[in-house]
């Protein structure tokens, strides 16, 4: 907001970025100033020696008096709708991230639509633990709070063991999530718990986790669908229109369709690519910064193609079916890695896991399950468990054991880092597994 007040454009990035990833974003965004904590200044200045950027600390008062002249209030309602408020870089789970230009109206609309759908009022307090450079907390937490005048309670990072304690201490009534967070909380709570939380907002809640948490923690899960490019959300389960297992119905300022491979609209019940287009100007991105070809490719036939799969039911509720590029194709069978992961996570000694497709000369792809183990883990017991929990075509051929699953700062699994088999990968066809 300070940058908006002085006419600059914010490029929020993770404080964990370093090396080529950091230099790429600074250079690609044509940033001229990097603001950081004093404790990070020396490291970042060294990292960015080759970039045309000045590194300064938030709490450096050396030039404070000289700069007070540019300090002024900012009212987003008085700014032009098309004004670029920020450039947010996508997670980059499949390659170099793209800078998504977010206009002022997109932020305002997100706050309006979330608060209307969920019924957030000035009496609420939103617990926020996701990194603030991401669209989720910016649009669902900060913009909701500014829209209705409620407050945001910020904690440094997500902790399942401290979650309820933090929520209680801060008198939180709601929180925002990504699917991984809910899956972790579902493993944490096996008996009903009490709290002042009434609702939560986010995307990626697996159906089983959604149902479990609704019993363990009596909150209304407002599952939605959207991405940075689409102003954070295009569908949402509202108080008035709510369907368990779906990602909700479309916002009134967006058209949402499911398309086949030729770009034709599919009827209810059929799965295809989710595509969106705005009914109101500037409620979604104006494009990828300095990437006109990628912008045009995403806007084929004037629809923004999300790269996600889904289907509508007869009443207009959208059901998410996974990423097109993440689905595993094994011997003609298409499967979601999330289904395999949810089954494995039910095994008591699996702390975390990720499923990916790896190239195979015969079946096109084979299934690999990458596992983080808890104490007492027994591989043969896991294999026996999966055999009773998954259909035959979903059973992993490969197992790999790691200490941590690579994820983005918003806890999305970076599956592209797991595709290549390592020395620690076990081919289950080469070992004797009891029947």
N, C-alpha and C positions, 0 to 999 in steps of 0.2 A: 504493500500500500504506500510505503514511503517512495518507492520508485515510481509508482503511478502518479504520485503528487508532483514529482519533478519532471514528468514527461518521459521517463525511461520505461523500458520493457524488462520485466523480470524473467530470468531463466533459472528457475529453482532446480538444483541438482543435489544428489545424495552426498552427504559429507564423507561417505565411504569410497567415493570415486578417487582413482589415482591413475597415474601413468597414461597410456595411450587413450584409454576411455575418457578420462578427464580432458586431455588435450584436444581430442576430437570434438567434444561438445563445445568447449570454449571457442575453438577455431570455427567450427561449422556455424555456430550461432552469431559469429562476429561480435562476441562480447568484448567490452573494453574495460570493464571493472569487475573484479571478483571480491565480494564481501564475505568475511569468514570470522570465526572466533579467533581471538588473539593466539590461543594455543595452537592453532592450525596454520597461522600465517607463514611461518618459516618453511614448513613442509610444502605448502602450496606454491609459494614463490619459487622454490627450487624446482618443483614439478613443471612449472609453466614458464621457465626461462626462455624457451623458444617461441612462446606465444606473445602476441601483441596485446597484453592485458596487464592492468595494474592490480596488485593484490593488496587489499587493505582490511583491517579488522573493524568489526562493529564498535568495539569499545575503545578505539583509539581516539583520544580527545585532543590530540595535537593541533588539529585544524578546526576544532569544533566551532569556535567563535566565527571564523570566516565563513562557515557553511550554514549558519543559522538563517541566513537570508533566503535559502531555497526551501526552508521548511514551511509547509502549508498543509491545510486539510485536504482530503480527497473525498469526493462524493461520487461514487460510481454511477448513481442515478443521473447525474448531470453530465456524464461523459458520453460521447458518441458511441452508439452500439458497435460500430465497426472498429473502434480503437483497440489495437492489440494490447491485451493486459499482460499476457505471459506467453512464453514458448516452453512447453513441457515436452521433454524427451521421452519417447516410448521406451518400454522396458528393454527392447533389443534382445528378446529371447531367441530370435532366429537370425540375427545379424546386427549391423550397425544401427543404432537408434535413429529415429527421425524426429525432427523438431516440430511439434504440433502447435501451430499458432492459434491461441485461444482469444477470441474477441471479448470485449467487455460484456456484451449482451449474453454470451454463453454462460458466463459466471452468474449473472443476475438470474437468468432463467433457471439454472440448476437449483439455486437456493429456493426460488419460488415453487418449483415443481416438487422438490423433496419435502418441504414443509407442508405443502398442501396434501400430498399423498399420505404422509405419516401422521399429520396432525400435530406437528411440533409447535409449541407456543413459547412465550417469554419465560414461562415457569420451568422450562426444561434445562438440563445441563448435559452436554454431549461429551462422553469420554472418548478421547482421541489418542491412540497409540501408534497409528500408522505414520510413516514418514511424510512430513508436510510438503515435500517437493512433488508429491503424487496427487493426481486428480481426485482420488477418493476422499481424503480428509479435507482438501481444499473446497470441493464442491458440496459434499454431504455434511461436513461439520462446520467449517468456517462460514461458508455462504448461507447455510441454514441459520446459523446463529445471527449473522448480520441481518438476515431477512426479517426475523421475528423478534430479535433483541434478547435472545437467551445467551447462555455462556458456554464456553468450551473448556473442558478440563483436560490438560495435556500431560501425558506421561512420556518418558523418554523412549520406551520400547515395550513391546507386548511381552507379558509374562503370564502364563496360564495359572501358575501357583499363586500369584499376587493379584490376579484380575479382580476377584470379588472384593478383596480388601481395599484395592484402589478405588473401585466403583463406590463402595460404601463410604470411604473416607471423603471422597469428593462429591458425595450426594448426586451421583450421576443417575439420570433417568433413561439414557439411551447411549448407544455406541455405534460406530461404523466398523465394518469387517470386510475381510476377504475370505474366500472359502476355506483356506488353510487354517485360519484362526479358529473358525467354528469346529473344524475337524479335531484340532488340538484340544479345545475346550470339551468336546464331546468325550474324549478319552479321559479327561480329568474328572468329570462328574459322572458317577454311577448311581447316585441317589439324588433326589430333588434338593435344591438349595434355595435359600431365601435371599432376596436382594430388593433394592428399590428400582432396579432396572425394569422398564416397561416395553421397550422396543429396541430394535437394531436395524441398520440399513447396510446393504452391501450386495455383492454378487459372488457366485461360485459356491453356494451352499449345496452340498450333495443331499439328495432326498432323505437318505437314512439319517444323516447328521441333523438335518432340519427337524425331522420327527422326534429324534432323541432329545434334542435341546429344548424343544417345545414342552417336553415333560419334565426335564431336569431343571430348567431355568425358565419360569413362565414369562417369557417375553414374546412380543409379536415380531417375527422375523419378516422384514420387508425386503424380500429378495428382488433384485432388479437386474436389468441388463444394460450395458453400455460400455463405453471406452473413452479414453482421453479425447479422441477425435470427435465423438458425438456429444460433447458437453456433459460427459459423466454418466448419463443415463438416457435411454430412449423408451424403456418399458419399466414398470414398477408395480409391485403388489401394493395397492393403496388400501385405505380403510374400507372404501366402498366396493372396490373390485379386487378380490383376493382369491388366489387359487394355490393351494399347497402343491409344491413340486414345480410350479411354473416360475418364470421371471417376470410375470405380470402382463399388463396390457399397455399399449402404446400411449405415450404422452400425446396431448391434443395438439402440440405444435410440431409433431413428427409423423411422417408416413413410414411404416415399417412393413417390409415384405419378405417373403421367402422365395428365392429364385432358383431355377434349375441351371444346369451348366450353360444353357443357351441364353440365359437372362430373362426367361419367361417366368411370370408369377405362378407359384404352385398353390393348389387349393389346400384347405385345412386338412391336417393329418399327414401331409407329405413333407419329408425332410429335404431341405436345401440350404443354400447360403443366405444368411441374414443380410439384408440391405436396407439402408435408411436414407431418407432425404428430409430436409427441414421444410416446414410449412411457413415458418417465420424467418426473416433474414437474421443471420449472425447468431443463431442459437447453437451452432456447431463450428468446428474449425474452419478457417478460411484457407487452409492448405498446409502442406509440409514446407517448412522454411527452406528456401533455396533448393527445393527438389520438385521442380515443376512436372517432370516426367512421372514421378511417383504419385503426385497429386492427381494428375490426369488418369493414371492407371486405376487408382482407387475410386474414381468418379465415373466409371463406365456407364454410359446411357443415363447420366445425371443421377444415378444412385450411388451412394457410398457403400462399397462392398467391404464388409467387415472381416471376411475370412473365417467367420464362425458359422456353424451349422445349427439349424433349429427348425421347429415346426409350430404352426398355430393349431389350436383346437377350434371347435365350431363357435366358441364364444369370444374369440379374439385374444386368448391368453397364449403367450409365447413360451415354448419349452426349449431350453438350450440343449444342444446335442454334442457340443465340443468344438474344438478348433479343427478346421479342415486339414491343416498340416500336422496336427498331433495325433489324429486317429491312426491306429495301427491296422495295417491290411495284411492279414495272414491267410494265405491259401484262399483268397476270395472273400474271407470274412472280415468285415470292418468292426473294430471294437474301440471303445474309449479307454484310455489308460487309467482314467479316474475310477472306473469300475474295479479294475484289478487292484489299484491302490487301496480302495476302501475295504476290500476283502482282506488284504494283507495287514492293514492297520488294526483289524480286530484280533489279530494274534497277539497275545499279551507281551511277548518279548520283542516286538517290532516297535521301535521308537518313531521312525519316520521311513518313508519309502517313496519311490517314483518308478513308474513303468514307462518303457519306451520301446519303439520298434527298431530293430537293427536289421540291416540288409541280409537277405538270404537268397541264394541262387535258385532254390526250388520253390519256396513259399512266398517269395517277394520280400516278406519281413518275418522275423521271429520276435518273440516277446522277451525282453530282459527286465528283470525286477531288481532295482538297486535299493539296498536295505541298510538302515542304521539300526544296530542291535542294542537291546538292553542286556543287562547282566542276566546270565542264565539261559541265553539263547541257544537253541539246538536246531541246526539246519534241517535235519531229517523230520523233526516235528513240524517245522514250518511247511515243508513240502507236503507232508501228509495232510496238514490242515488245508492248504490251498486246493488239494485234490478233492476235498469235500465241500469247498466253498465256491469254486469257479467251474464253469463249463470247460470241457476239454480244450476247445480252441483258444481259450484265454490263459491256459496254464503256461507259466514262463518256461522257456527252454534254458535261459541263462539267469544266474544269480550273481550279483556283485555286492560286496560288502564295503561300506564306506563309513567315515566318521560323521559326515555331514552331506546333506543333499544340496547341490548348488541352487540358489534361489535369488531372485531379484530383491531389492529392498522392500517390495510389497508382497513378498512371500510367494511369488509365482515360480514354479519349478522351471529351471533353465534346461529343458530336456535335450537341447542340441549338444550340451556338454556331456551327456551320458550315453550317446548313441554308440560311440566307439568302444569296443570291448578292450578292457585293460588286462594286465597280468593277474589282477584279483578276480577276474570273471570266471565263474564256474559253469561249464557246459554240463547240464544235468543228463545229457545223453551219454556222457563218458563215465558216469559214476553209477554204482549199483544202488538203486532206490527201491526199498521194500514195497511190494504191491499192497 
